[in-house]
Amino acid sequence: MILPERDAASRDEAPVADARVVLPRCTVAPIRQVGRRLLLALLVMVATVAIVYGDRQGYHDNADGSVDFLDSVYYATVTLSTTGYGDIVPYSDSARLSNVLLVTPLRVLFLIILVGTTLEVLTERTREQWRLARWRSALREHTVVVGFGTKGRSAVQTLVATGQPREKERIVVVDPNPKVVESATALGYAGVVGDATRSDVLLRAEVHKARRVIVATQRDDTAVLVTLTARQLNRALKIVAAVREEENAPLLRQSGADAVITSASAAGRLLGLSVLSPSAGTVMEDLIQQGSGLDLVERPVVKAEVGRGVRETDDLVVSVLRGHRLLGYDDPQIGRLQATDRLITIVRARPPAAAE
């Protein structure tokens, strides 16, 4: 039975009505873009008013014959907007020359600012739709990470540290909190804003084409629903889920999770090990922290190792995966290594440059 959890972070997982995909990009905030254009348009307006007011003696107002500051502002407004009522006109040579050489270019610039803003919005929307369509068509065998809290971030960092050079581009983060997804896209990951217990949200993350799903939600009941939904959409998925309470782990496995990690129990065991042997605790923490010191990795048996014993390999082998059986290094059933075996080994972590 799923027990209710008293976790403040779970309040951030309130479902949102509109799920959307967010791709990583580096752009200026829309409010700043609009602000810059408004400021530039205002400067054009001020320059036009100054030109007209400075040569106001060369203009004629059909209402009273003279042009004051307010008339200058009015003339600049109707001129830049190409309205042109004709009630105020330049009649002196200097006024007409300034209109040709100064006011007309400012009018063109003003129109470019206004039209350019509209075109940029339309172009940006079209470009974003094109990027999204290209991303969907190219995305295959990727990893969907549900929940981008402490557990989700650590899982992603491990994937990037131990995966292929382009592994970062094949990670999609799903979270109901827009700010969390924004932080994920700022790091270069694609994101989907929405409740992952809904099938339409997972379909936006292309889970039907994914290779694996990491469920790192704050609540165990949410993890169960996400696992059930993901398994229903993709039977071939490899699903790894984290639970807070150990008694909920069997339910996650029944829901379709291939592996279940009990975060609270794992942390407790590490604490107990560190109390009994601080050095052993340090080694265990080093093993689960990829990219530094020692790494625990899974790899296939190379051709030169076929037919050898476990202790005859170059790496330190701790387990052998044969079919669906995980055998310890000292299990007599291992015998000689087979070409289809996979080895769980402890190796020295490669520096970042070598890993790439």
C-alpha distance (Angstrom), angle and dihedral (degrees) to the residues before:
residue distance angle dihedral
M1 . . .
I2 3.79 . .
L3 3.78 110.8 .
P4 3.82 120.9 -148.0
E5 3.78 113.1 -106.9
R6 3.76 127.8 -142.7
D7 3.78 99.4 -142.9
A8 3.78 120.7 142.0
A9 3.77 90.6 -153.1
S10 3.81 90.4 64.6
R11 3.81 88.7 72.7
D12 3.78 87.8 70.4
E13 3.79 90.2 62.8
A14 3.79 96.4 72.1
P15 3.80 107.0 139.6
V16 3.76 118.3 -107.9
A17 3.79 124.0 -140.2
D18 3.79 97.9 -133.5
A19 3.80 119.2 51.5
R20 3.77 116.8 -163.0
V21 3.77 141.0 169.5
V22 3.80 118.4 -116.5
L23 3.80 119.0 -165.2
P24 3.81 121.3 -158.9
R25 3.78 114.4 -98.5
C26 3.78 141.3 147.5
T27 3.79 112.0 -127.5
V28 3.78 139.8 143.6
A29 3.79 115.2 -97.0
P30 3.85 112.3 -94.8
I31 3.80 92.5 -123.8
R32 3.80 89.8 56.0
Q33 3.80 91.7 48.5
V34 3.80 91.6 51.7
G35 3.79 91.2 43.9
R36 3.81 92.3 53.4
R37 3.80 92.2 50.0
L38 3.80 92.9 47.3
L39 3.78 90.1 49.7
L40 3.81 91.5 49.9
A41 3.82 91.2 48.0
L42 3.81 89.7 50.1
L43 3.81 91.1 51.1
V44 3.81 90.0 51.8
M45 3.79 89.4 50.4
V46 3.82 92.8 48.9
A47 3.82 91.3 48.6
T48 3.81 91.5 51.1
V49 3.81 92.3 48.2
A50 3.82 90.2 50.2
I51 3.82 91.7 50.6
V52 3.82 93.4 49.4
Y53 3.80 95.3 42.2
G54 3.80 92.2 47.1
D55 3.82 90.1 57.3
R56 3.80 97.3 31.4
Q57 3.81 91.9 134.1
G58 3.79 88.1 68.5
Y59 3.82 93.4 58.4
H60 3.79 128.6 79.6
D61 3.80 125.3 -150.3
N62 3.80 113.1 -155.2
A63 3.83 89.4 -150.7
D64 3.82 101.1 59.2
G65 3.78 105.6 -10.6
S66 3.83 96.3 -115.7
V67 3.80 132.9 85.1
D68 3.80 121.0 -139.2
F69 3.81 131.3 178.2
L70 3.81 94.2 -80.9
D71 3.80 89.8 49.9
S72 3.80 88.9 51.2
V73 3.80 90.9 53.9
Y74 3.80 90.1 46.7
Y75 3.81 92.9 49.4
A76 3.81 92.0 47.6
T77 3.80 90.9 50.4
V78 3.81 97.6 50.1
T79 3.81 91.2 40.9
L80 3.80 97.0 50.6
S81 3.79 90.9 44.9
T82 3.85 89.3 49.1
T83 3.81 89.8 -125.7
G84 3.82 93.5 125.7
Y85 3.80 107.1 -179.6
G86 3.81 91.5 -177.5
D87 3.82 96.1 -134.7
I88 3.82 91.0 116.6
V89 3.80 116.0 43.2
P90 3.82 136.0 171.8
Y91 3.80 110.8 -119.3
S92 3.82 105.4 164.4
D93 3.80 121.3 83.8
S94 3.81 92.5 -118.4
A95 3.83 92.6 50.3
R96 3.78 92.0 49.0
L97 3.80 92.1 45.7
S98 3.81 91.6 50.9
N99 3.80 89.1 50.1
V100 3.79 91.0 52.9
L101 3.80 97.8 43.5
L102 3.81 102.4 31.0
V103 3.81 115.9 12.7
T104 3.81 95.8 46.3
P105 3.84 94.1 52.6
L106 3.81 88.8 46.7
R107 3.82 89.3 51.1
V108 3.80 90.3 52.6
L109 3.82 90.7 47.9
F110 3.79 90.6 49.0
L111 3.80 91.5 52.4
I112 3.80 91.2 47.0
I113 3.80 89.6 54.5
L114 3.80 92.8 50.9
V115 3.79 97.7 40.7
G116 3.80 92.1 38.8
T117 3.80 91.1 57.2
T118 3.79 91.4 54.0
L119 3.79 93.0 44.4
E120 3.79 91.7 48.3
V121 3.81 91.4 52.8
L122 3.81 91.1 50.1
T123 3.79 92.4 43.6
E124 3.80 92.5 48.0
R125 3.79 90.8 50.4
T126 3.79 91.9 49.3
R127 3.80 92.1 45.7
E128 3.80 91.5 49.5
Q129 3.81 91.3 50.4
W130 3.80 89.9 49.3
R131 3.82 92.0 49.0
L132 3.79 90.3 49.2
A133 3.82 92.7 49.4
R134 3.81 91.4 48.2
W135 3.81 91.0 46.9
R136 3.80 91.8 51.7
S137 3.80 93.7 48.5
A138 3.82 93.8 47.5
L139 3.81 98.4 42.8
R140 3.81 112.1 104.3
E141 3.80 136.0 148.4
H142 3.81 90.9 6.5
T143 3.80 133.2 152.3
V144 3.80 123.0 -110.6
V145 3.80 114.8 -155.7
V146 3.80 113.9 -162.9
G147 3.79 109.1 -158.6
F148 3.79 123.9 19.7
G149 3.77 100.9 -150.5
T150 3.79 124.9 115.9
K151 3.82 93.5 -58.6
G152 3.78 94.7 44.4
R153 3.80 93.6 47.8
S154 3.79 92.2 49.1
A155 3.81 91.2 49.2
V156 3.80 91.6 50.7
Q157 3.80 92.2 47.7
T158 3.81 89.9 52.4
L159 3.81 91.8 49.2
V160 3.79 92.2 50.7
A161 3.81 92.7 44.8
T162 3.81 94.9 51.2
G163 3.80 102.0 27.2
Q164 3.79 134.4 81.7
P165 3.83 121.4 -64.2
R166 3.84 91.2 -99.7
E167 3.83 94.5 43.5
K168 3.81 90.2 111.0
E169 3.80 91.0 63.7
R170 3.81 90.8 54.1
I171 3.80 97.2 58.5
V172 3.80 122.0 98.2
V173 3.81 118.9 -170.8
V174 3.81 119.4 -152.8
D175 3.80 119.3 -165.4
P176 3.83 134.3 147.3
N177 3.79 92.3 -135.8
P178 3.84 112.4 85.4
K179 3.81 91.6 -156.1
V180 3.81 91.1 55.1
V181 3.81 91.3 50.2
E182 3.80 89.2 47.5
S183 3.80 89.9 55.3
A184 3.81 89.4 49.9
T185 3.81 93.5 51.1
A186 3.81 89.2 47.7
L187 3.81 86.7 61.2
G188 3.81 91.1 52.2
Y189 3.82 101.9 -96.8
A190 3.78 126.3 125.4
G191 3.79 113.2 -116.0
V192 3.79 140.2 -159.8
V193 3.79 120.0 -157.3
G194 3.78 110.0 -146.3
D195 3.79 150.1 76.5
A196 3.81 108.1 -63.8
T197 3.81 91.8 -154.0
R198 3.82 86.1 75.4
S199 3.79 116.7 82.4
D200 3.82 93.8 -141.6
V201 3.81 90.2 59.5
L202 3.79 93.0 50.8
L203 3.80 89.8 46.7
R204 3.81 88.4 56.2
A205 3.81 85.9 56.7
E206 3.83 87.6 53.0
V207 3.81 90.7 -120.7
H208 3.82 89.9 161.3
K209 3.82 87.4 66.9
A210 3.82 96.3 37.8
R211 3.77 126.4 112.4
R212 3.78 99.0 -150.1
V213 3.78 142.4 3.4
I214 3.79 126.9 -148.5
V215 3.79 113.0 -157.3
A216 3.80 108.9 -158.5
T217 3.80 103.1 157.0
Q218 3.78 124.7 151.3
R219 3.81 94.6 -121.8
D220 3.80 128.6 56.7
D221 3.81 94.0 -143.4
T222 3.79 89.8 54.0
A223 3.81 89.8 50.5
V224 3.81 90.4 54.0
L225 3.81 93.2 50.9
V226 3.81 92.2 46.2
T227 3.81 91.0 49.7
L228 3.81 92.5 49.4
T229 3.80 92.1 48.5
A230 3.80 94.6 46.1
R231 3.81 92.6 47.5
Q232 3.79 90.8 50.3
L233 3.81 91.6 52.8
N234 3.81 96.2 44.8
R235 3.81 121.1 21.3
A236 3.81 92.7 -174.4
L237 3.81 95.5 56.1
K238 3.78 122.0 122.5
I239 3.80 103.7 -135.4
V240 3.79 122.4 -166.4
A241 3.80 115.7 -177.3
A242 3.78 135.3 -174.9
V243 3.80 123.2 -144.2
R244 3.74 130.2 -172.5
E245 3.80 97.6 -147.6
E246 3.81 121.0 52.4
E247 3.81 93.1 -144.6
N248 3.82 89.2 64.6
A249 3.81 94.2 56.5
P250 3.86 95.3 87.2
L251 3.79 90.3 53.4
L252 3.82 90.3 53.2
R253 3.81 89.9 52.3
Q254 3.80 91.3 49.1
S255 3.80 88.5 50.4
G256 3.79 90.4 59.6
A257 3.81 106.7 -87.9
D258 3.80 113.5 147.5
A259 3.80 92.6 -157.1
V260 3.78 131.7 15.3
I261 3.79 123.9 -160.5
T262 3.79 117.9 -161.3
S263 3.77 102.8 -148.3
A264 3.79 98.1 -169.2
S265 3.81 94.4 46.3
A266 3.81 92.8 44.2
A267 3.79 90.8 52.6
G268 3.79 90.5 46.5
R269 3.80 93.3 51.0
L270 3.79 90.5 49.4
L271 3.79 89.8 50.7
G272 3.80 91.2 50.1
L273 3.80 92.0 47.6
S274 3.80 90.7 49.5
V275 3.80 90.8 52.4
L276 3.81 92.7 51.2
S277 3.81 94.5 39.8
P278 3.80 118.6 5.9
S279 3.79 90.7 -170.7
A280 3.81 92.5 53.5
G281 3.79 89.5 48.8
T282 3.79 90.2 51.9
V283 3.81 91.2 51.0
M284 3.82 92.2 49.3
E285 3.79 91.7 49.4
D286 3.78 89.5 48.8
L287 3.82 91.4 51.6
I288 3.80 93.6 54.4
Q289 3.81 92.8 44.0
Q290 3.78 104.0 79.0
G291 3.78 122.2 -146.9
S292 3.79 100.3 32.1
G293 3.80 132.5 77.2
L294 3.80 108.2 -28.4
D295 3.80 125.6 5.4
L296 3.79 129.9 -158.5
V297 3.82 107.0 -140.6
E298 3.78 138.9 170.0
R299 3.79 118.7 -137.8
P300 3.80 138.8 162.4
V301 3.79 123.1 -101.7
V302 3.81 109.8 -94.8
K303 3.79 120.9 -133.6
A304 3.82 94.0 -105.5
E305 3.83 90.9 56.1
V306 3.81 96.9 54.2
G307 3.81 109.5 114.2
R308 3.78 94.4 17.0
G309 3.78 128.4 113.8
V310 3.80 123.0 -106.2
R311 3.81 92.7 -105.4
E312 3.80 92.1 50.9
T313 3.81 94.1 69.2
D314 3.80 123.1 97.8
D315 3.81 93.6 -122.9
L316 3.79 128.8 65.5
V317 3.82 103.0 -102.6
V318 3.80 116.7 -157.1
S319 3.82 100.0 171.1
V320 3.79 141.2 6.8
L321 3.80 122.3 -141.5
R322 3.80 107.9 -149.6
G323 3.76 112.1 176.2
H324 3.80 104.7 -50.0
R325 3.80 94.4 -25.0
L326 3.79 123.0 98.0
L327 3.80 108.5 -153.2
G328 3.79 125.8 -167.9
Y329 3.80 118.6 -120.3
D330 3.83 90.8 -106.8
D331 3.80 96.3 45.7
P332 3.85 108.0 125.9
Q333 3.82 89.8 -145.9
I334 3.80 90.2 72.1
G335 3.80 94.6 70.7
R336 3.80 106.1 155.2
L337 3.79 122.4 2.7
Q338 3.78 116.4 -102.5
A339 3.80 128.7 -147.5
T340 3.81 91.6 -115.1
D341 3.82 94.3 52.3
R342 3.77 123.4 107.7
L343 3.79 121.8 -149.4
I344 3.80 128.6 -141.6
T345 3.79 102.9 -150.8
I346 3.79 141.1 173.0
V347 3.79 112.1 -129.9
R348 3.77 137.5 169.7
A349 3.81 109.7 -92.7
R350 3.77 114.0 -107.4
P351 3.82 118.7 -127.1
P352 3.85 114.7 -106.5
A353 3.81 92.8 -104.5
A354 3.81 92.4 54.0
A355 3.81 92.3 45.0
E356 3.78 90.5 58.5
